[in-house]
Amino acid sequence: MKINKYSTWNFDQSFKKDPVHLYAFCDEVFTKEECETIIQIGKKFTSTAYTANDKDDNYRDSEIAWLFPNEEYKWIFSRIADVVVNLNDRFFGFDIQGFHEGIQFTKYSAPGGKYGKHLDCEVGTEIRKLSVTLQLSDPNDYEGGELNLISGDRPNFMSKERGHVAIFPSYILHEVLPVTKGTRYSLVCWVTGKPFR
């Protein structure tokens, strides 16, 4: 007897709507003074920062440095973790475990600092479930540099307000548009977890 592989499916059961949102955010997670402190911390690592061009100047142009948990930076990690847990519970419901990588301090300088369309998760790497971006710069200090989440044919620009944290699934296509004036600073980190199932 041939067994239909769909025979155990219950087609009479009504399916629920997908509860996962494209993104979630929280304003004023860090004060202006705290954002400036973080920028100064990131600048201390300029000797180890590098231009990450990925062999193609037209794809990515930024300087980065890494922050890892220690007594000096613990407050940054703790604050971001609190926001991540809260927003994940409300808007994503992913099974997450924590930060397996450091936090990336990023500097996008005019003219042309950018990061082309990309995903934050790749085969063969840590299982990134949520991507987190903290806006550090005063929006009056630069032009361009918008973080754009790509969904369908319309842009989804995240706020440029200082202290704003945006969170989105790491499988969402996104980009940082070219900075045309000034400098944009941000923090980026990724929340990992078990495989999706």
N, C-alpha and C positions, 0 to 999 in steps of 0.2 A: 504494500500500500504506500502510495506517495503522500508524504506529509506536506501540507501547505505551510510554508514558513511564517505566514501571517495568521495562522489559525488561532494563535493565542492572543492576538490583539483584540482589544475591546473597542470596536468601532462605534458602539452605541454611547460610549462615555463622551461627554462634552469636554473639549479641550479648553484649557485656561489660556488667557492672554499672557503673552510674554511680559514679565514684570521688570525686565532689565531696561533701564533708561540709556539714552545715548551718552549722557553725562550728568554729573551733579556738581554743585559748587557751594562754597561757603565764603562769604565776604569777611574782611577784617580779621582773619585768623591771626595775623601778626600785625603789630602796630607799625607806623612809618619808621619809628626809631629802631624797632627790632629788625625791620627789613634792611635798614641802613647798616646795622650791626652785622647782619648776615653777609651783605655785600662786602664789607671790610674783611670778614673772615675768609670769604672766597678769594678776594684779591691777594691774600697772603700766600696763596698757592700759585700765583702767576708763573713762578719758575717751573712748575710741573705741569701747568696747563699747556695745551697744544691745540693747534688748528686741526680739527677733525674733518678732513675733506673726503675721506673714503675713496681716494683715488679720482675724485671728480669734483672740481671746484664748483661746478654748476649744481651739485646736489646738496652739499652741506658746507657751511662756512661758519664756524663758531670756535670759541675757546672754552675748554672745560677743565674743571678740577673736581676732585672727589672729597667728600666729607664722610667720615666714618664715626660711629657712635663712640663717644668718650665723655668724660665729665664736662668738658667745655661745650660740647655740642648736644648734650643729652636733651636739653630743653627744646631744641629744634625737632628732633626725632619724636619726642613725646607729644608735642603739639600737633604735628602732622598725623601721628598715629591715632590720636583721639578723633580727629576729623574724619580720617579714613574709616574707622570702625563705625562711627555714627552714620556717615553717608552710605557706606556699604549696606548696613542694616536697612536703611530706608529706601534705597534706590537700585541696588544690584543683587543683594542676597548671595554673593559668592562665598565659597568656602575658602577663606584666606588664612594665611599663617603669619605673615609679617614681611619685614624688609630683609631680603637675603643679600642685597647689594647695598653699596653706599648711596648717598645722595649726590646727585650730579649738579654742581654749580656751573651755570652756563652763561657765557657772555656773547651776545650778538652785536657786532659793531657795524655802523654805516661806513661806507656804502656796501650793502649787499649781504650782511650777515643773515643767514637763513638755514632752514633745514627742509629739504624737499619732502614730498609725500612719502610716508613710510608707516609701518606698523611697529609696535614695540615688542611684539612677540615673534620668535622665530623657532623653527624646528631645530632641536639639538641644543637649546639654551634653557636657562631657568624658566619655569612656568610662570610668566608674568600674567597676572590677571587684571590688575588695575594700574593705570598710569596716573601719576599725580604731578601737577605743575603748580608751583607757587610763584606769583608775580612779585618781583622784588623792586623793580624800578618805578619811579614816579612816571605816570603816563605822559607828563609834560616834558620829560627828558629825552623822548625819542619819538620817531614816527615810523609807521610800518610795524613789522615784527609781530603781527597778530598770530595767535595760535588758532588754527582753523581745523575743526573736526569735520571730516567729509562724509556726508550721508546724502545720497541721492544727488540732485543737481543744484543744491543750495548750500552756501557756506554756513557754518556755525562758529562764529567768532567768540572766543572766550573773553571775559572782561580783562581789561588792562589795568584795573585799579590795584594799587599797591596793597599787598596782604591777602589778595584773592587766591583761593585754592580751587582748582578745577580737577575733577576726577572723572576718568572714563575707562571703559574696558580697553585693555591693551591691544585687542584685535581691531580696534577702530582706526581706519586710515586717517592720518592727520599730517599737518605741516606747520612750519613757522615761516610766514611770509617775509620777504626781504626787509631789513631795516634800512630806511632811506635817510634817516637823520638821527644822530645821537647813538646811545647804547642801551640795549635791553639786557637786564640781568634776570635770571630766573633760577629756581631750584626744580629739579625733576627727580622723581624716584618711582620705583615700581614695587607693587605689592604682589608677593608670590603666594602660591597655594598648590593644592593637589590638582591633578588633571581634571578638566571638565568632564562630566559624565551625565 
